[in-house]
Amino acid sequence: MPRGSKFLVARPVTTSMTTASLPTARHRERLRAWVDGGADFGRRHRALWPAAGILVATVVVYHLTLASFADYLRLETPLAYLPLLPLFSVGLALLVAHRHRNAPVARDRHIDLIVGVPILLVAVALITVVPTIASTYYWTNRPDVLSMACFVVGALVLGYGVSWAWRLRGPLLFLLLMWPALYLHIMAGLMQSFTAATNNTLALFVHRLLGVTVVPVANDSPTLIVHPAHLAPVSISVGSACSGADSVLGFLLIGGAILTAMRGGAGRKLLWITAGLAVTFVANVVRITAIVALAGAGHADFAINTFHTWIGLILFAAVMLLMASLLGRFGLRLKDDVPATASAPAAAAPRRSRARRRAVIASLVAVTAALAVADHSLATYAAFDDGYGAPTVQPFGPGASAPNGYRVEMNGSYPWARQYFGPNSTFTRYLVLGSASMQLSYADVVVTDDRGSLDAYNLQNCYLFHNYDIVTTDHIDLGDGVTGLLLNYSDPASRARWATVSWAWPINKDGKAYYERIVLTSNLDARGDADVSPSGGVHDFFLSLVNMVEGSKNDAKATAAYGSADQVLRAQAGALVAQAVHTTHG
């Protein structure tokens, strides 16, 4: 063949191009295969698209609510395992969906709308309207957690129908069990009794095993006195962290979640739970015994500050693994799949146009973003509770309660108020002097451990009882998530006219939860030009709705007569609120 033939010239060039482009071609083929595989998986599992959307929307909307539960993981409390419940809820939901994958699809979209839409509206109200009404008490009861559960239920009803939501009632129940108020308030007495019984029993066991001294403490956990050789005695309080009351509650929650996916009869399940609780209790005995032994050997700091935290997690994980491996020994098995049944084919839903689908998706994204903003705004209410049921604000008084440029002085106390607000209550009057307006105001402060008494003997009832003429009632924003009550009145007998701004919140008094109502009062000679314009945002929008629904009382004459005094009081109240909140949280 001739030397200049095109075949001889083309062969090395073709070989070189093929060798250079081979890795790139392979990468493209792999990428195309992954994309095609993902698209095929999506088409085959199209029914999971709404579920994925609900999961993503829940995480986006309730990002602050979910993030706040991370605090429970840092400290050992009986609520330490609540953050794990969403994970178990999702896992159980997947198991239930797998069991019912062959179940017939039967739904009535009109029923789904009738049931699902009101539930979603409740979820929206719990993170928009309720915070405005509850104000500083919002984070104490955590309605945002209930809102998340309602959001998921409503979305499931709209996405899959009432029948599927009922099938998922077990996983949804565990979302409800995330509600901290269920344990801190509704079941507070039961939790305290349970913790006390656990602590006392553990102290008795350790006393029998190691011979350490047990010192009972009134209204608290007993104390163990350890005597290390050649060292000072060490006191160890058998509190909830050491006693493992958190792990016992954790086993009940997680063990209950596991049992919802099992079959084998109620008796066998009860026997398994009882055995698990017994093993958990023994593990707690081992735990506190090891802590006491280390303290007795002279390693008290390591035993209390490091060892007891990690050994608790390790022992709890070991107990859960052991009990999970023993499920079969108790005759417990995973529930069987639900068999397919013959049924009439469901009518195909009319296919929406591409433009309509895009409009629906855009609307859902916009609503999700708006609710995410509402949930994020709840951070201001979180400042009034540490998440464990303990208030953060300190009682009002001279010194720390006075902002820069203000003076707070005690004027007198009134013991007669105990007949209304309880034997542990106090009623104190303070003088508040602001340097900007040089206006003297009175701060009447009621502190009580009976929150209901503040509601029963509220200001409006008190003033009406004295035949005062109330001319203005209006809910106002005092900043930092605090909703105040602006109330102006006159005394027909003396013709005196007074302006008041009041608010209430939980406080931490001597380590216990109390409730405080502060009423700022001024006469109409007050003068000031402080900026008390609304701060705007979600809180003020829903505050205006609350005023509209409750029928706030205000007119032009009252505004002209009381406006200047109201302005000064609102400025003073905002300063006092900011001082209390920012002093607490730095």
Number of C-alpha atoms within 10 A of each C-alpha: 6 7 8 8 9 9 11 12 11 10 10 10 10 10 10 10 10 11 9 10 10 11 11 10 12 11 11 12 12 12 12 12 12 12 12 12 12 12 12 12 11 13 12 10 10 11 12 14 13 15 16 11 13 18 14 12 22 20 15 17 22 24 15 19 20 18 11 15 19 15 15 17 14 10 13 20 19 22 23 20 21 22 18 17 21 18 13 18 19 16 15 21 19 14 18 22 18 13 17 17 14 13 16 15 15 16 15 10 16 11 13 20 17 12 17 24 16 13 21 22 14 18 24 20 16 22 26 22 18 17 27 27 17 18 22 24 20 23 24 23 20 22 20 26 23 20 24 26 23 24 25 23 25 25 25 22 26 22 21 19 23 23 15 18 20 13 14 20 14 18 25 21 14 24 24 18 18 23 20 23 20 14 19 21 14 12 12 13 12 13 17 16 11 14 23 21 14 21 25 19 15 24 27 15 15 21 16 11 11 13 12 18 17 20 14 14 10 7 8 14 21 21 20 20 20 25 18 18 10 7 11 10 15 18 17 19 21 23 19 19 19 23 26 28 26 21 29 22 21 22 21 16 19 17 19 16 20 16 20 15 19 16 15 16 10 10 10 16 21 13 12 22 18 13 13 22 20 13 18 25 20 13 20 24 21 17 21 25 19 17 22 27 18 19 23 21 15 20 14 22 12 13 21 17 10 11 16 17 17 11 19 23 13 10 17 22 13 14 20 18 11 13 20 15 10 14 19 12 12 14 14 18 14 16 15 11 15 14 12 11 9 8 10 9 9 10 8 6 6 6 8 10 9 9 9 11 12 12 12 13 12 12 12 14 13 12 14 18 15 14 21 20 18 21 22 16 19 21 16 16 21 21 20 30 22 15 22 17 18 18 26 22 24 20 20 22 16 14 11 15 21 21 18 11 9 17 17 21 16 14 13 11 15 11 11 11 15 15 9 12 22 15 13 11 21 19 19 19 20 21 19 24 19 21 12 14 14 13 19 18 24 21 27 19 22 23 26 25 21 17 18 12 15 19 10 12 12 12 16 13 12 12 15 12 9 9 13 19 15 18 18 19 20 20 22 22 24 25 19 18 24 25 24 23 20 22 22 29 21 17 15 11 8 7 10 12 20 19 26 25 26 24 21 22 22 25 25 18 17 9 11 11 17 22 23 26 22 21 23 24 23 22 18 16 12 20 17 16 11 15 10 18 10 13 11 9 11 16 24 19 14 18 21 17 13 18 15 12 9 12 11 15 15 15 10 9 10 14 15 9 13 22 18 18 24 27 20 26 28 25 19 26 22 18 19 20 22 18 17 20 18 12 14 14 10 6
